[in-house]
Each structure stands twice: as structure tokens, then as C-alpha cells.
Amino acid sequence: MIELAFRVERLREEKIGDIVALSSYIGWDYNREEIETILNTGIVYGVVNAKEELIASAAIILYGEALASIGMVIVHPDYKGRGIGKIITDSCVKSVSTQIPIMLIATDEGKPLYKKLGFRAVSYVSKYICNSYNANYHCVGNEEHIVNYEECDLEEIIQIEKSF
């Protein structure tokens, strides 16, 4: 088997179509608008092969100086097991100060890699997808209403959240 050369590069707007295609290939649902937002708010890295095909991606988004988040870590199935996930995740980690905590949401498939890189689970997230919903649904009885959030509401919100 011939080993191809790989290159990590910062991705720009002209690669949006390639990122969406890579995402779709593995069954993820990123679209053009989401990728544009990520490119505008963070740094997106890609790994390209000798044929200039995008075979992996990862993004890091800074939230001021307090936190960074890694996401969109994708490696094309034909290239798994070659250390590409580690290389591209390392690119994200090394792009921010060592003083900034980094979080990510891991798939089951990605957990072993992230553990090797020093990440640990601190909480869990669930993703819910709905193909359709009734936009005309109205509560009967306990009508829901929206109010503006005030800083003084925080403690009460935390208590309500804890009750679930």
C-alpha cells in the first residue's frame, strides 16, 4: 500500500463545500450556514491528502479568555487509524494559550482519543432531532410565556433546574 502525504492547514471559506461534504459522508448534519458561522467565530483546521482532498476537519472556538471549545472533529473513514484525529485535535489545542480551558463534546467513537489527549468527562449532553413538529401547538391550561432574564433570577433558575 502506498502511503500518501498529509498536510494540516487552516481552512477558509472556499473549503465550505468540502467540509459539508465530509460531514454528510459520515452522517452528520452540518450545513453551509453553520460552517460559515464556525469559520467566522473560530479557527477551522483541515487535513488534505496528496490529491488535495479534505480528509479531516476540526474547529476551535474561543469564548473570550475564559474558555475554548473544540468541535467538528471529523476523519474520513478511509483514513481512520492513522493518527489524523490526534494531529488535527492537537492543532486546535496548540492554537490557544495553555491557560485557557478547552472543552469538547465527544462522540462514543472519539472518547478514547480525547482521553489519550488528557480530556476527561465532566458532564453529558444529549442531542435531540425532530423531523417535524406542530408549529400551531398551543398549551391548554398552564399557558407558557416568555419573560426577560434578569441577573437576580439566576439562583431561582438554578433551583428549578436542580429539581429535574
C-alpha positions in Angstrom: 0.0 0.0 0.0 1.3 3.4 -0.9 1.3 5.9 2.0 0.0 9.3 0.9 1.3 12.6 2.3 -1.0 14.6 4.5 -1.0 18.3 5.3 -2.7 20.2 8.1 -4.0 23.7 7.0 -6.3 26.4 8.3 -9.5 26.2 6.2 -11.1 29.2 4.7 -14.4 30.0 3.1 -13.6 28.3 -0.2 -13.5 24.9 1.6 -17.0 25.1 3.0 -18.4 22.8 0.4 -15.7 20.2 1.2 -16.4 20.5 4.9 -20.2 20.0 4.4 -19.5 17.0 2.1 -17.1 15.4 4.6 -19.8 15.9 7.4 -22.5 14.4 5.2 -20.3 11.5 4.3 -20.2 10.4 7.9 -23.9 11.1 8.5 -23.5 14.5 10.3 -25.8 17.4 9.5 -23.6 20.5 9.3 -24.8 22.8 6.5 -23.2 25.8 4.7 -24.6 28.4 7.1 -23.3 26.6 10.2 -19.9 26.2 8.7 -19.8 29.9 7.8 -20.6 30.7 11.4 -17.9 28.5 12.7 -15.4 30.0 10.2 -16.4 33.5 11.3 -16.2 32.8 15.1 -13.3 30.3 15.3 -10.4 28.6 13.6 -11.1 25.6 11.4 -8.3 23.2 10.5 -8.3 20.6 7.8 -6.2 17.7 6.7 -5.8 17.3 3.0 -4.2 14.4 1.2 -1.8 14.4 -1.8 -4.8 14.7 -4.1 -5.8 17.9 -2.2 -8.9 16.2 -0.9 -10.2 17.2 2.5 -10.0 14.0 4.7 -10.4 15.5 8.2 -11.6 18.7 10.0 -11.7 20.2 13.4 -12.6 23.6 14.8 -11.8 25.6 17.9 -13.9 28.5 19.1 -12.7 30.9 21.7 -15.1 32.4 24.2 -13.0 35.4 25.3 -10.1 34.5 27.5 -12.2 32.2 29.7 -12.9 29.1 27.6 -12.4 27.4 24.2 -14.4 24.7 22.6 -13.3 22.1 20.1 -15.9 20.7 17.7 -16.5 19.3 14.2 -13.7 16.7 14.6 -14.2 14.5 11.6 -11.9 12.0 10.0 -13.0 10.3 6.7 -13.5 6.6 7.4 -10.9 5.6 4.8 -8.2 7.4 6.8 -9.0 6.3 10.3 -6.4 4.6 12.4 -3.5 6.8 11.1 -3.3 9.3 13.9 -5.1 12.0 11.9 -7.7 12.7 14.6 -4.9 13.2 17.1 -3.0 15.5 14.7 -5.9 17.7 13.9 -7.1 17.9 17.5 -3.6 18.8 18.6 -3.6 21.6 16.0 -6.7 23.1 17.7 -5.3 22.7 21.2 -2.0 24.3 20.3 -3.7 27.3 18.7 -4.8 28.7 22.1 -3.0 29.6 25.2 -2.2 26.8 27.7 -4.0 29.0 30.3 -7.4 28.6 28.5 -9.5 25.6 29.5 -10.7 23.7 26.5 -14.0 21.7 26.3 -15.5 19.4 23.7 -18.5 17.2 23.2 -17.3 13.7 22.4 -19.0 11.0 20.4 -18.5 7.5 21.7 -16.1 6.9 18.8 -14.0 9.9 19.8 -13.8 9.3 23.6 -10.7 7.1 23.5 -8.7 9.7 21.5 -9.8 12.5 23.8 -8.9 10.5 26.9 -5.4 9.9 25.5 -5.0 13.6 24.9 -5.9 14.4 28.5 -9.5 15.3 28.3 -11.9 13.9 30.9 -15.7 13.6 31.1 -17.3 16.2 33.5 -20.9 16.1 32.2 -23.1 14.7 29.5 -25.1 16.1 26.6 -28.0 14.7 24.6 -28.8 15.6 21.1 -32.5 15.5 20.0 -33.6 15.7 16.4 -37.1 16.2 15.2 -38.0 15.8 11.6 -41.3 17.7 12.0 -43.2 19.4 14.7 -46.6 21.1 15.1 -45.9 24.8 14.9 -49.6 25.5 15.8 -49.4 23.7 19.1 -50.7 25.8 22.0 -50.7 24.9 25.7 -54.1 24.4 27.2 -54.3 25.5 30.8 -50.8 26.3 32.2 -50.0 28.8 29.4 -46.3 29.2 28.8 -45.0 32.7 28.5 -41.6 34.3 27.9 -40.1 36.9 30.2 -36.8 38.7 30.1 -34.0 37.2 32.1 -32.7 39.3 34.9 -29.5 38.6 36.8 -31.5 38.4 40.1 -33.3 35.3 38.5 -30.2 33.1 38.3 -30.5 31.5 41.8 -34.1 30.6 41.2 -33.4 29.2 37.8 -30.6 27.0 39.2 -33.0 25.7 41.9 -35.7 24.9 39.3 -33.1 23.1 37.1 -31.9 21.0 40.1 -35.4 19.8 40.7 -35.3 17.9 37.4 
